[in-house]
């Protein structure tokens, strides 16, 4: 019984880690696309701050991915 529970927890954590990895890859792609777009003339500083926040999120996500829970 305990072994079965451990297996389910392991599968759950593995699924979360894989999902996080896919989300980070998708966010990286979106940021790359947004970085190619000319910032709105109204507020290019805000545009860059948005891209910077996305990059911070990517960096944190990649750190989490590299430190896998069950590695």
N, C-alpha and C positions, 0 to 999 in steps of 0.2 A: 504494500500500500504506500509506504513512504517513498519507495523507489519510483512509483508511478507519479506521485506528487512532485518529486524532484525533477522528473523528466518534463512534466507539464510546465513547471517554473522555468526550467532551462529553455524550452521551446518558446515560451512567452518572451523571455529576455532576448533571445536570439532574434525573434521577429521584431521586437522594438528596435534593436540595434540596426537591423537591415532596413527598416522603415526610416530611421533617422538618416542613414547613409543615403538613401534615395532622395529624401527631402533636401539634404545638403547639396547633393549633385544638381538637383533641380534649381535650387536657389542660386547656386554658382552660375548656372546657365542663364538664368533670368538677369542676374547682375551684369554678366558679360554683355547681354543684349542691351540693357539699360545704359551701360557705360558708353555704348556706341551712339546713343541718341543725344542729340544736342539738348542741353538743359533748357528748360523753359526760360524765356527772356525775363520773365517776372522775377525769378529768384533762383539763379544758378547756385548760390551758396546752399540753399535748402536742398536742392537736388543732390549736391555733393555730400551733404550731411546724411541724406537718405542712403546713398550708395555706401558711405562709410559705416553706417549702422548695419546694413546688410552684410558687409564684409566682416564686421565684428561677430555677427551671428554665425557666419560661415567658419570663421577661425575657431570659435568655441565649439561648434558642431564637429569640426574635424579633429579637435583635441579629444572630444568625447569618443569619437569613432576610434581613434588610435589607442585609447585606453579602455578597450572593450571590457565590459563587466566580467565576462566569463572566460577571458583569455587565459 
